[in-house]
Amino acid sequence: MPVLRWIRRNLVVIAGLLMQIVQLGAFYTAMSLHVSAAIIALVQGLNPVVIALLAGFIGETVTARQWFGFGIGGVGVGLAVLDQSSMSLVGLLLCVIGLLGLSVGTIYQKR
């Protein structure tokens, strides 16, 4: 399968595409829809939580103490973003897509 060989040889390219094109493309598109950079930064701050959720795919475990810390951070981000009533649903969805691009790219690169 030539496609699988290409993927194996170009893992860095795939991780870079996920981490740069998906993440930055989604974030800049969200900014064009009037989502503030502060909100995007707060959503991007959830990156460690998403990586912890995906840690099982690379054979790592997360302790209960770490999950507690991630939970506190997630609630803090949620409270900070909740007040932004002018934010569009599409803009918030783009922020989540950017966050997933960064997190999946990081896990893919680690693998």
C-alpha distances in whole Angstrom, upper triangle without the diagonal:
4,6,6,7,9,10,11,13,15,16,19,19,18,21,23,22,23,26,27,26,26,29,31,31,32,35,36,36,38,40,41,41,44,43,44,43,45,43,39,40,41,38,36,38,37,34,35,35,32,30,32,31,27,28,27,24,24,27,30,33,36,39,42,44,41,40,44,44,41,42,45,43,42,45,46,44,44,48,48,45,47,50,49,50,49,45,43,41,38,39,38,35,34,35,33,30,31,31,28,26,28,28,24,23,26,24,21,22,24,21
4,6,5,6,9,10,11,12,14,17,16,16,19,21,20,21,24,25,24,25,28,30,29,30,33,34,34,36,39,39,40,43,41,43,41,43,42,38,39,41,38,35,38,36,33,34,35,32,30,33,32,28,29,28,25,25,28,31,34,36,40,43,44,41,41,44,44,41,43,46,43,42,45,46,43,44,48,47,45,47,50,48,49,48,44,42,40,37,38,38,35,33,34,33,29,30,31,28,25,27,27,24,22,25,24,20,21,23,21
4,5,5,6,9,10,11,12,15,14,13,16,18,17,18,21,22,21,21,24,26,25,27,30,31,30,33,35,35,36,39,38,39,38,40,38,35,35,37,34,32,34,33,30,31,32,28,27,30,29,25,26,26,22,23,26,28,31,34,37,40,41,38,38,41,41,37,39,42,40,38,42,43,40,40,44,43,41,43,46,44,45,44,40,39,36,33,34,34,31,29,30,29,25,26,27,24,22,24,24,20,19,22,21,17,18,21,19
4,5,5,6,9,10,11,14,14,12,15,18,17,18,21,22,22,22,24,26,26,27,30,31,31,33,36,36,37,40,38,40,38,39,38,34,35,36,33,31,33,31,28,29,30,27,25,27,26,23,23,23,19,19,22,25,28,31,35,37,39,36,35,39,38,35,37,40,38,37,40,41,39,39,43,43,40,43,46,44,45,44,41,39,37,34,34,34,31,29,30,28,25,26,26,23,21,23,22,19,18,20,19,15,16,18,16
4,5,5,6,9,10,14,13,13,16,18,18,19,21,23,23,23,26,28,27,29,31,33,33,35,37,38,39,42,40,41,39,41,40,36,36,38,35,32,34,33,30,31,32,29,26,29,28,25,25,25,21,21,23,26,30,32,36,39,40,37,37,41,40,37,39,42,40,39,42,43,40,42,45,44,43,45,48,46,47,47,43,41,39,37,37,36,33,32,32,31,28,27,28,25,23,24,24,21,19,21,20,16,17,19,16
4,5,5,6,9,11,10,10,14,15,15,16,19,20,19,20,23,25,24,26,29,30,30,32,34,35,36,39,37,38,36,38,37,34,34,36,33,30,33,32,28,29,31,28,26,28,28,24,25,25,22,21,24,27,30,32,36,39,40,37,37,40,39,36,39,41,39,37,41,42,39,40,44,43,41,43,46,44,45,44,40,39,37,34,34,34,31,29,30,29,25,25,26,24,21,22,22,19,17,20,19,15,16,18,16
4,5,5,6,9,9,8,11,13,12,14,16,18,17,18,20,22,22,24,26,27,28,30,32,33,34,36,35,36,34,35,34,31,31,32,30,27,29,28,25,26,27,24,22,25,24,21,21,22,18,18,21,23,27,29,33,35,36,33,33,36,36,33,35,38,35,34,37,38,35,36,40,39,37,40,42,41,42,41,38,36,34,31,31,31,28,26,27,26,22,22,23,20,18,19,19,16,14,16,16,12,12,15,13
4,6,6,9,10,10,12,14,15,15,18,19,20,20,22,24,25,26,28,30,31,32,34,35,37,39,37,38,35,37,36,32,32,34,31,28,30,29,25,26,27,24,22,24,24,20,21,21,17,16,19,22,25,28,31,34,36,32,32,36,35,32,35,38,35,34,38,39,36,38,41,40,39,41,44,42,44,44,40,39,37,34,34,33,31,29,29,27,25,24,24,22,19,20,20,17,15,16,15,12,12,14,11
4,6,8,9,10,12,14,15,16,18,19,20,21,23,24,25,27,29,30,31,33,34,35,37,39,37,38,35,37,36,33,33,34,32,29,31,30,27,27,29,26,24,26,27,23,23,24,20,19,22,24,28,30,34,37,38,34,35,38,37,34,37,39,37,36,40,40,38,39,43,42,40,43,45,43,45,45,41,40,38,35,35,35,32,30,30,29,26,25,25,23,20,21,21,18,16,17,17,13,13,15,14
4,5,5,7,9,10,11,13,14,15,16,17,19,21,21,23,25,26,27,29,31,32,33,35,34,34,32,34,33,29,29,31,29,26,28,28,24,25,27,24,22,25,25,22,22,23,20,19,22,24,27,29,33,36,36,33,33,36,35,32,35,37,34,34,37,37,35,36,40,39,37,40,42,40,42,41,37,36,35,32,31,31,29,27,27,26,23,22,22,20,17,18,19,16,13,15,15,12,11,14,13
4,5,5,6,8,10,11,12,14,15,16,17,19,20,22,23,25,26,28,29,31,32,34,32,33,30,31,31,27,27,29,26,23,25,24,21,22,23,21,18,21,21,18,18,19,16,15,18,20,23,25,29,32,33,29,29,33,31,29,31,34,31,30,34,34,32,33,37,36,34,37,39,38,40,39,35,35,33,30,30,29,27,25,25,23,21,19,20,18,15,15,15,13,10,11,12,8,7,10,9
4,5,5,6,9,10,10,12,13,15,16,17,18,20,22,23,24,26,27,29,31,32,30,30,28,29,29,25,25,27,25,22,23,23,19,21,23,20,18,21,22,19,19,21,18,16,20,21,24,25,29,32,32,29,29,32,31,28,31,33,30,29,33,33,30,32,36,34,33,36,38,36,39,38,34,34,32,30,29,28,26,24,23,23,20,18,19,17,14,14,15,13,9,10,12,9,7,10,11
4,6,5,6,9,10,10,11,13,14,16,16,18,20,21,22,24,26,27,29,31,29,29,27,29,28,25,25,27,25,22,24,24,20,22,24,21,20,23,23,20,21,23,20,19,23,24,27,28,32,34,35,31,31,34,32,30,32,34,31,30,34,34,31,33,36,34,33,36,38,36,38,36,33,32,31,28,27,27,25,22,22,22,19,17,18,17,14,14,15,13,10,12,14,11,10,13,14
4,5,5,6,9,10,10,11,13,15,15,17,19,20,21,23,25,26,27,29,27,28,26,28,27,23,24,25,23,20,22,22,19,20,22,19,17,21,21,17,19,20,17,17,20,22,25,26,30,32,33,29,29,32,31,27,30,32,29,28,32,32,29,30,34,32,31,33,36,34,36,35,31,30,28,26,25,25,22,20,20,19,16,15,16,14,11,12,13,10,8,11,11,8,8,12,12
4,5,5,6,8,10,10,11,13,15,16,17,19,20,22,23,25,26,28,26,26,24,25,25,21,21,22,20,17,19,19,15,17,19,16,14,18,18,15,16,18,15,15,18,19,22,23,26,29,29,26,26,29,27,24,27,29,26,25,29,29,26,28,31,30,28,31,33,32,34,33,29,29,27,25,24,23,21,19,19,18,15,13,14,12,9,9,10,8,5,7,9,6,6,9,10
4,5,5,6,8,9,10,11,13,15,16,17,19,20,21,23,25,26,24,25,22,24,24,20,20,22,20,17,19,19,16,18,20,18,16,20,21,18,19,21,19,18,22,22,25,25,29,31,31,27,28,30,28,26,28,30,27,26,29,29,26,28,31,29,28,31,33,31,33,32,29,28,27,24,23,23,21,18,18,18,15,13,14,13,10,9,12,11,7,9,12,10,8,12,14
4,6,5,5,7,9,10,10,12,14,15,16,18,20,21,23,25,23,24,22,24,23,19,20,22,20,17,20,20,17,19,21,18,17,21,21,19,20,22,20,20,23,24,26,27,30,32,33,29,29,32,30,27,29,31,27,26,30,30,26,28,31,29,27,30,32,30,32,31,27,26,25,22,21,21,19,16,17,17,13,12,13,12,9,10,12,11,8,11,13,11,11,15,16
4,6,6,5,7,9,10,11,13,15,16,17,19,20,22,23,21,22,20,22,21,17,18,20,17,14,17,17,14,16,18,15,14,18,17,15,17,19,17,17,21,21,23,24,27,29,30,26,25,28,26,23,25,27,24,23,26,26,23,24,28,26,24,27,30,27,29,28,25,24,22,20,19,19,16,14,14,13,10,9,10,9,5,6,9,7,5,8,10,9,10,13,14
4,6,6,6,8,10,11,12,14,15,16,18,20,21,22,20,20,18,19,19,15,15,17,15,12,15,15,12,14,16,14,13,17,17,15,17,20,18,17,21,21,23,23,26,28,28,24,24,27,25,21,24,25,22,21,25,24,21,23,26,24,23,26,28,26,28,27,24,24,23,20,19,18,17,14,13,13,11,8,9,9,6,4,8,8,5,7,10,10,10,12,14
4,6,5,6,8,10,10,11,13,15,16,17,19,21,19,19,17,19,19,15,15,18,16,13,16,17,14,17,19,17,16,20,21,19,21,23,21,21,25,24,26,26,30,31,31,27,27,29,27,24,27,28,24,23,27,26,23,24,27,25,23,27,28,26,28,27,23,23,23,20,18,18,17,14,14,14,12,9,11,11,8,7,11,11,9,11,14,13,13,16,18
4,6,5,5,8,10,10,11,14,15,16,18,20,18,19,17,20,19,16,17,19,17,15,18,19,16,20,21,18,18,22,22,20,22,25,23,23,27,27,29,29,32,33,33,30,29,32,30,26,28,30,26,25,28,27,24,25,28,26,24,27,29,26,28,26,23,22,21,18,17,18,16,13,13,14,11,9,12,12,8,9,13,13,10,13,16,15,15,18,20
4,6,5,6,8,10,10,12,14,15,16,19,17,18,17,19,18,14,15,17,15,13,16,16,14,18,19,16,16,20,19,18,20,23,21,21,25,25,27,26,30,31,31,27,27,29,27,24,25,27,24,22,25,25,21,22,26,24,21,24,26,24,25,24,20,19,18,15,14,15,13,10,10,11,7,6,9,8,5,8,11,10,9,12,14,14,15,18,19
4,6,5,6,9,10,11,12,14,16,17,15,16,13,15,14,11,12,14,12,9,13,13,11,15,16,14,14,18,18,17,19,22,21,21,24,24,25,25,28,29,29,25,24,26,24,21,23,24,21,19,22,22,18,20,23,21,19,22,24,21,23,22,19,18,17,15,13,13,12,9,8,9,7,4,6,8,5,6,9,10,9,11,14,14,15,17,19
4,5,5,6,8,10,10,12,14,15,14,14,12,15,14,11,12,15,13,11,14,16,14,17,19,17,18,21,22,21,23,26,24,24,28,27,29,28,31,32,31,28,27,29,27,24,25,26,23,21,24,23,20,21,24,22,19,23,24,21,23,22,18,18,18,16,13,14,14,10,10,12,10,7,9,11,9,9,13,14,12,14,17,17,17,20,22
4,6,5,6,8,10,11,12,15,14,15,14,17,16,12,14,17,15,13,17,18,17,20,21,19,20,24,23,22,25,27,25,26,30,29,31,30,33,34,34,30,29,31,29,26,27,28,25,23,26,25,22,23,25,23,20,23,25,22,23,21,18,17,17,14,12,14,13,9,10,12,9,7,11,12,10,11,15,15,14,16,19,19,19,22,24
4,6,5,6,9,10,11,13,11,13,12,15,13,10,13,15,12,11,15,15,15,19,19,17,18,22,21,20,23,26,24,25,29,28,29,28,31,32,32,28,27,29,27,24,25,26,22,21,23,23,19,19,22,20,17,20,22,19,20,18,15,14,13,10,9,10,9,5,6,8,6,5,9,10,9,10,13,14,14,16,19,19,20,22,24
4,5,5,6,9,10,11,9,10,8,11,10,7,9,12,10,9,13,14,14,18,18,17,18,22,22,21,24,27,26,26,30,28,29,28,31,31,31,27,26,28,26,22,24,24,21,19,21,20,17,18,20,18,15,18,19,16,18,17,13,13,14,11,9,10,10,6,6,9,8,6,9,11,10,11,14,15,15,17,19,20,21,23,25
4,5,5,6,9,10,9,10,9,13,12,9,12,15,13,13,16,18,17,21,22,21,22,25,25,25,27,30,29,30,33,32,33,32,34,35,34,31,30,31,29,26,27,27,24,23,25,23,20,21,23,20,18,21,21,18,20,17,14,14,15,13,10,12,13,9,9,12,12,9,12,15,13,14,17,19,18,20,22,23,23,26,28
4,5,5,7,9,9,11,11,15,13,11,14,16,15,15,18,19,19,23,23,21,23,26,26,25,28,31,29,31,34,33,34,33,36,36,36,32,31,32,30,27,28,29,25,23,25,24,21,21,23,21,18,20,21,18,19,16,13,12,13,10,8,11,11,7,9,12,11,10,13,15,14,15,18,19,19,21,24,24,25,27,29
4,5,5,7,6,8,9,12,10,8,12,13,12,13,16,17,17,21,21,20,22,25,24,24,27,30,29,30,33,32,33,31,34,34,33,30,29,30,28,25,25,26,22,20,22,21,17,18,20,17,14,16,17,14,15,13,10,9,10,8,5,7,8,6,7,10,10,9,12,14,14,15,18,19,20,21,24,24,25,27,29
4,5,5,5,6,7,10,10,8,11,13,13,13,17,18,19,22,23,22,24,27,27,27,30,32,32,33,35,34,35,33,35,35,35,32,30,31,29,26,27,27,23,22,23,22,18,19,20,17,15,17,17,14,15,13,10,11,13,11,8,10,12,9,9,13,13,12,14,17,17,17,20,22,21,23,26,26,27,29,31
4,5,7,9,10,14,13,12,15,17,16,17,20,21,22,26,26,25,27,30,29,30,32,35,34,35,38,37,38,36,39,39,38,35,34,35,33,30,30,30,27,25,26,25,22,22,23,21,18,20,20,16,17,14,12,11,13,11,9,12,13,11,12,15,15,14,17,19,18,19,22,24,24,25,28,28,29,32,33
4,6,9,11,14,12,12,15,17,16,17,20,21,22,26,26,24,27,29,29,29,32,35,34,35,38,37,37,36,38,38,37,34,33,33,32,29,29,29,26,24,25,24,20,20,21,19,16,17,17,14,14,11,8,8,10,8,6,10,11,10,11,14,14,14,17,19,19,20,23,24,24,26,29,29,30,32,34
4,6,9,11,10,11,14,15,15,17,19,20,22,25,25,25,27,30,29,30,33,36,35,36,39,38,38,36,38,37,37,34,32,33,31,28,28,27,25,23,23,22,19,19,19,17,14,16,15,11,12,8,7,8,11,11,8,10,13,12,12,15,16,16,18,20,21,21,24,26,26,27,30,31,31,33,35
4,7,8,7,7,11,11,11,13,15,17,18,22,22,21,24,26,26,27,29,32,32,33,36,34,34,32,34,34,33,30,29,29,27,24,24,24,21,19,20,18,15,15,16,14,11,13,13,9,11,8,6,7,10,10,6,8,11,10,9,12,14,13,14,17,18,18,20,23,23,24,27,28,29,30,33
4,5,5,7,9,10,11,12,14,16,18,21,22,22,24,26,26,27,30,33,33,33,36,34,34,32,34,33,32,29,28,28,26,23,24,23,20,19,19,17,14,15,16,12,10,13,12,9,12,10,8,11,13,13,10,11,14,12,11,14,16,14,15,19,19,19,21,24,24,24,27,29,29,30,33
4,5,5,6,9,10,10,12,15,16,19,20,20,22,24,25,26,28,31,31,31,34,32,32,30,32,32,30,27,27,27,24,22,23,22,19,18,19,17,14,16,16,13,12,15,15,12,15,13,12,14,16,15,11,12,15,13,10,14,15,13,14,17,17,16,19,21,21,22,25,26,26,28,30
4,5,5,6,9,10,10,13,15,18,19,19,21,23,24,25,27,30,31,31,33,31,31,28,30,29,28,25,25,24,22,20,20,19,16,16,16,14,11,13,13,10,9,13,12,10,14,13,12,15,16,17,13,12,16,14,11,14,17,14,14,18,19,17,19,22,22,22,25,27,27,28,31
4,5,5,6,8,10,11,14,17,17,17,20,21,22,23,25,28,29,30,32,30,29,27,28,28,27,24,23,23,21,18,18,18,14,13,14,12,9,10,11,8,6,10,10,8,11,11,9,12,13,14,10,9,12,12,9,11,14,12,12,16,17,16,17,20,21,21,24,26,26,27,30
4,5,5,6,8,10,12,15,15,15,17,20,20,21,23,26,26,27,29,28,28,26,28,28,27,24,23,23,21,18,19,19,15,14,16,14,11,12,14,11,9,13,14,12,14,14,11,13,13,13,9,9,11,9,6,9,11,9,9,13,13,13,14,17,18,18,21,22,23,24,27
4,5,5,6,9,10,13,14,15,16,19,20,21,22,26,26,26,28,26,26,24,26,26,25,21,21,21,19,16,18,17,13,13,15,13,10,12,14,11,10,14,15,13,17,17,14,16,17,17,13,12,14,13,9,11,13,11,10,14,14,12,14,17,18,17,20,22,22,23,26
4,5,5,7,10,12,12,13,16,17,18,20,21,25,25,26,28,25,25,22,24,23,22,19,18,18,16,14,14,14,10,10,11,9,6,9,10,8,7,11,12,12,15,16,13,16,16,17,13,11,14,13,10,11,14,12,10,14,15,14,14,18,19,18,20,23,23,24,26
4,5,6,8,11,11,11,13,15,16,17,19,22,23,23,26,24,23,21,23,23,22,19,18,18,16,13,14,14,11,9,11,10,7,8,11,10,8,11,13,12,15,16,13,14,14,14,11,9,11,10,7,7,10,9,7,10,12,11,12,15,16,16,18,20,21,22,24
4,5,6,9,10,10,12,14,15,16,17,21,21,21,24,22,22,20,22,22,22,18,18,19,16,13,15,15,12,11,14,13,9,12,14,13,12,15,17,16,19,19,16,17,16,16,13,11,12,11,8,8,10,8,6,9,10,8,9,13,13,13,15,18,18,19,21
4,5,7,9,10,11,13,14,16,17,20,21,21,23,21,20,18,20,20,19,15,15,16,13,10,12,12,9,9,12,10,8,11,13,11,12,15,17,16,20,20,18,19,19,19,16,14,15,15,11,11,13,11,9,12,13,11,11,14,15,14,16,19,19,19,22
4,6,5,6,9,10,11,13,14,17,18,19,21,18,18,15,17,17,17,14,12,14,12,8,10,11,8,7,10,10,8,10,13,12,12,15,17,17,20,21,18,19,18,18,16,13,14,14,11,10,12,11,8,10,12,10,9,13,14,13,14,17,18,18,20
4,5,5,6,9,10,11,12,15,16,16,18,16,16,15,17,18,18,14,13,15,13,10,12,14,11,10,14,14,11,13,17,16,15,18,21,20,23,24,20,21,20,20,18,15,15,14,11,10,12,10,6,8,10,7,6,10,11,9,11,14,15,14,17
4,6,5,6,9,10,10,14,15,15,16,13,13,11,14,15,14,10,10,13,10,8,11,12,10,10,14,14,12,15,18,17,17,20,23,23,26,27,24,25,23,23,21,18,18,18,15,13,15,14,10,11,13,10,8,11,13,10,11,14,15,14,16
4,5,5,6,9,10,13,14,15,16,14,13,10,12,13,13,9,8,11,9,6,8,10,8,8,11,12,11,13,16,16,16,18,21,22,24,26,23,23,22,22,21,17,17,18,15,13,15,14,10,11,14,12,9,12,14,12,12,16,17,16,18
4,5,5,6,9,11,12,13,15,13,13,12,15,15,16,13,11,14,13,9,11,14,12,10,14,15,13,14,18,18,17,19,22,22,24,25,22,22,20,20,19,16,15,16,13,10,12,12,8,8,11,9,6,8,11,10,10,13,15,14,15
4,5,5,6,9,10,10,12,10,11,10,14,15,16,12,12,15,14,11,13,16,14,13,17,18,16,18,21,21,20,23,26,25,28,29,25,26,24,23,22,19,18,18,16,13,14,13,10,9,11,9,6,8,10,8,7,10,12,11,12
4,5,5,8,10,10,11,9,8,7,10,11,12,9,8,12,11,9,11,14,13,12,16,17,16,18,21,21,21,23,26,27,29,30,27,28,25,25,24,21,21,21,18,16,17,17,13,12,15,13,9,11,13,11,10,13,15,13,14
4,6,7,9,11,12,10,10,9,12,13,14,11,9,13,13,10,12,15,14,13,16,18,17,17,21,22,21,23,26,26,28,30,26,26,24,24,23,20,19,20,18,15,16,16,13,11,14,13,10,11,14,12,10,13,16,14,15
4,6,6,8,9,9,10,10,14,15,17,14,13,16,16,13,15,18,17,16,19,21,19,20,24,24,23,25,28,28,30,31,28,27,25,24,24,21,20,20,18,15,15,16,13,11,13,12,8,8,11,10,7,10,13,11,11
4,5,6,6,5,6,8,11,14,15,12,12,16,16,13,16,19,18,17,21,22,21,22,25,26,26,27,31,31,33,34,31,31,28,28,27,24,23,23,21,18,19,19,15,14,15,14,10,10,12,10,7,11,12,10,10
4,5,5,5,6,9,12,14,17,14,14,17,18,16,18,21,20,20,23,25,24,25,28,29,28,30,33,33,35,36,33,33,30,30,29,27,25,25,24,21,21,21,18,16,18,17,13,12,15,13,10,12,14,12,11
4,6,8,10,12,16,18,20,18,17,21,21,18,20,24,23,21,25,27,25,26,29,30,29,31,34,34,36,37,33,33,30,29,29,26,24,24,23,20,19,20,18,15,16,16,12,10,13,12,8,9,12,10,8
4,6,9,12,15,18,20,17,17,21,21,19,21,24,23,22,26,27,26,27,31,31,30,33,36,35,38,38,35,35,32,31,31,28,26,26,25,22,21,21,19,16,17,16,13,11,13,11,7,9,10,8,6
4,7,10,13,16,18,16,17,20,21,19,21,24,24,23,27,28,27,29,32,32,32,34,37,37,39,40,37,37,34,34,33,31,29,29,27,24,24,24,21,19,20,19,16,15,16,14,11,12,14,11,9
4,7,10,13,15,13,13,17,17,16,18,21,20,21,24,25,25,26,29,30,30,32,35,35,38,39,36,36,33,33,32,29,28,28,26,23,24,23,20,19,20,18,15,15,16,14,11,13,14,11,11
4,7,10,12,10,11,14,15,14,16,19,19,19,22,23,23,25,27,29,29,30,34,34,37,38,35,35,33,33,32,29,28,29,26,24,24,24,21,20,21,20,16,17,19,16,13,16,17,14,14
4,7,8,6,7,10,11,10,13,15,15,16,18,20,20,22,24,25,26,27,31,31,34,36,33,33,31,32,31,27,27,27,25,22,24,23,20,19,21,19,16,17,19,16,14,18,19,16,17
4,5,5,6,9,10,11,12,15,15,16,18,20,21,22,24,26,27,28,31,32,35,37,34,35,33,34,33,29,29,30,27,25,26,26,23,22,24,23,19,21,23,20,18,22,22,19,20
4,5,5,6,9,10,10,12,14,15,16,18,20,21,23,24,26,26,29,31,33,36,33,34,32,33,32,29,29,30,27,25,27,27,23,23,26,24,21,22,25,22,20,24,25,22,23
4,5,5,6,9,10,11,13,14,16,17,19,20,21,23,25,26,28,30,33,35,33,34,33,34,32,29,29,30,27,25,27,27,23,24,26,24,21,23,25,22,21,25,26,23,24
4,5,5,6,9,10,11,12,14,15,17,18,20,21,22,24,27,28,31,33,30,32,30,31,29,26,26,27,24,22,24,24,20,20,23,20,17,20,22,19,18,22,22,19,21
4,5,5,6,9,10,10,12,14,15,16,18,20,21,22,25,26,29,31,28,30,28,29,27,24,24,25,22,20,22,22,19,19,22,20,17,19,21,19,18,21,23,20,22
4,5,5,6,9,10,11,12,14,15,17,19,20,21,24,26,28,30,28,30,28,30,28,25,25,27,24,22,24,24,21,21,24,22,19,22,24,22,21,25,26,24,25
4,5,5,6,9,10,11,12,14,16,17,19,20,22,24,27,29,27,29,27,29,27,24,25,25,22,20,23,23,19,20,23,20,18,21,23,20,20,24,24,22,24
4,5,5,6,9,10,10,12,14,15,16,18,21,22,25,27,24,26,24,25,24,20,21,22,19,17,19,19,15,16,19,17,15,18,20,17,17,21,22,20,22
4,5,5,6,9,10,10,12,14,15,16,19,21,23,26,23,25,23,25,23,20,21,22,19,17,20,20,17,18,21,20,17,20,22,20,20,24,25,23,25
4,5,5,6,9,10,11,12,14,15,18,20,22,25,23,25,24,26,24,21,22,23,20,19,22,22,18,20,23,21,19,22,24,22,22,26,27,25,28
4,5,5,6,9,10,11,12,14,16,18,21,23,21,23,22,23,21,18,20,21,17,16,19,18,15,17,20,18,16,20,21,20,20,24,24,23,26
4,5,5,6,9,10,11,12,15,16,19,21,19,20,19,20,19,15,17,18,15,13,17,17,13,15,18,17,15,18,20,19,19,23,24,23,25
4,5,5,6,9,10,10,13,15,17,20,18,20,19,21,20,16,18,20,17,16,19,19,16,18,21,20,19,22,24,23,23,27,28,27,29
4,5,5,6,9,10,12,14,17,19,18,20,20,22,20,16,19,20,17,16,20,19,17,19,22,20,19,23,24,23,24,27,28,27,30
4,5,5,6,8,11,12,15,17,15,17,17,18,16,13,15,16,13,13,16,16,13,16,19,17,17,20,22,21,22,25,26,26,28
4,5,5,6,9,10,13,15,13,15,15,17,15,12,14,16,13,13,16,17,14,17,20,19,18,21,23,23,24,26,28,28,30
4,6,5,7,10,12,15,14,17,16,19,17,14,17,19,16,16,20,20,18,20,23,22,22,25,27,26,27,30,31,31,33
4,6,6,8,11,13,12,15,16,18,16,13,16,17,14,15,19,18,17,20,22,21,21,24,26,25,27,29,30,30,33
4,5,6,9,11,9,12,12,14,12,10,13,14,11,12,16,16,15,17,20,19,20,22,24,24,26,28,29,30,32
4,6,7,10,9,12,12,15,14,11,14,16,14,14,18,19,17,20,22,22,22,25,27,27,28,31,32,32,34
4,6,9,9,13,14,17,15,13,16,18,16,17,21,21,20,23,25,25,25,28,30,30,31,33,35,35,37
4,6,6,9,11,14,12,10,14,15,14,16,19,19,18,21,23,23,24,27,28,28,30,32,33,34,36
4,6,8,10,13,12,11,15,16,15,17,20,20,20,23,25,25,26,29,30,31,32,34,36,37,39
4,6,10,12,10,11,14,15,15,17,19,20,20,23,24,25,26,29,30,31,33,34,36,37,39
4,7,9,7,7,10,11,11,13,16,16,17,19,21,22,23,25,26,27,29,31,32,33,35
4,5,5,6,9,10,11,13,14,15,17,19,20,21,23,24,26,27,29,30,32,33,35
4,5,5,6,9,10,11,12,14,15,17,18,20,21,22,24,26,27,28,30,32,33
4,5,5,6,9,10,10,12,14,15,16,18,20,21,22,24,26,26,28,30,31
4,5,5,6,9,10,11,12,14,15,17,18,20,21,23,24,25,27,29,30
4,5,5,6,9,10,11,12,14,15,17,18,20,21,23,24,26,27,29
4,5,5,6,9,10,11,12,14,15,16,18,20,21,22,24,26,27
4,5,5,6,9,10,10,12,14,15,16,18,20,21,22,24,25
4,5,5,6,9,10,11,12,14,15,17,18,20,21,23,24
4,5,5,6,9,10,10,12,14,15,16,18,20,21,22
4,5,5,6,9,10,10,12,14,15,16,18,20,21
4,5,5,6,9,10,11,12,14,15,16,18,20
4,5,5,6,9,10,11,12,14,15,17,18
4,5,5,6,8,10,10,12,14,15,16
4,6,5,6,8,10,10,12,14,15
4,6,5,6,9,10,10,12,14
4,5,5,6,9,10,11,12
4,5,5,6,8,10,10
4,6,5,6,9,10
4,5,5,6,9
4,5,5,6
4,5,5
4,5
4
